Amino acid sequence: MPKIILTGDRPTGRLHVGHYVGSLKRRVELQNSGEYDKIFIMIADAQALTDNADNPAKVRQNIIEVALDYLACGLDPEKVTIFIQSQVPELTELSFYYMNLVTVSRLQRNPTVKNEILMRNFETSIPVGFFTYPISQASDITAFKATTVPVGDDQLPMIEQAREIVRRFNQTYGDTLVEPEAVIPENEICQRLPGTDGKAKMSKSLGNCIYLADSAEELKRKIMNMYTDPNHIKVTDPGTVEGNAVFTYLDAFSRPEHFAKYLPDYESLDALKEHYRRGGLGDVKIKRFLNAVLEEELAPIRERRQELEANHIEEIYEMLRQGSVSAQKVAAQTLAEVKRSMKINYFEDGALMKEHAERNAQE
Ligand code: TRP
């Protein structure tokens, strides 16, 4: 069986370092591993509209932004197919059939849906499209026969839901769809990077994100204002590392060689943490170190992004068009198989007439 990756992002804003450590970086590694037969990266505009019905302009504007973020991180259109969800109408058709295989109560129990409903204060006015987006996500995955879905851990219930739909479909209509597996980051810290304010999740509305497109000055300003330990007031005070966003980011981004390069007084992150806990290590010093580490990682991405934005927008637009055309062909193939399995492929052959004649002959 071919190894196929599908994953994607909602274009509701530029991508940030949480996306980067949570998924983007891994995608580039998987792309370069050469182990996959096909890789599809989807800009999930239709899914973004499920909770932005009144703000389509936001979704539209972020399509190119997300594509720039992808390419800047090193996704290579020669190796991956980048496409736009709404340009593959087969996905909505698949969803319509999958809807019959999922109960309302199962969707209500989906932890990601539950949590997102709370976060968005939908209360009793949940858009039906939003409520059913796990089904549409199962279509995204199965349309490409994806075996592997690299995502953040918040998406695990979505993959589980997709697996259930696949099993239910195959049981009911015969083996047709492929059961996908999620791949989440190995480093637990990377699964959910907190915001710069120390809050659980980076989110544009909270204003606590570091974007891949941020300038060196913005990056530095955000790091210098980062949440640390509110009780660590004087340098000599003992400090707490747990829940301290600067240390969480260092857990996610720093490597042993960064110490030799930028902070040779410490041989490792453990040594730095130990000093902080003991007291005598100031926040400014650890923030400057984090800035050096992040700058090293993000500067090449930022530079590539600027170059692409300045000189290659037309090619990116064309790449998205071509990607969408080739994704659509693959999805159409799967949809045809699905309809064959469900025997709703009436005009592919004359079987409908023949069956009618046979039934008549028996009477
Ligand atoms: N739900 C994902 C997110 O919010 C985006 C997405 C849509 C996706 N369809 C997908 C991810 C299919 C993986 C596979 O980021």
Boltz pocket constraint, residues with backbone or C-beta under 6 A from the ligand:
constraints:
  - pocket:
      binder: B
      contacts: [[A, 6], [A, 7], [A, 8], [A, 9], [A, 10], [A, 42], [A, 44], [A, 47], [A, 136], [A, 137], [A, 140], [A, 141], [A, 149], [A, 150], [A, 151], [A, 155]]
      max_distance: 6.0
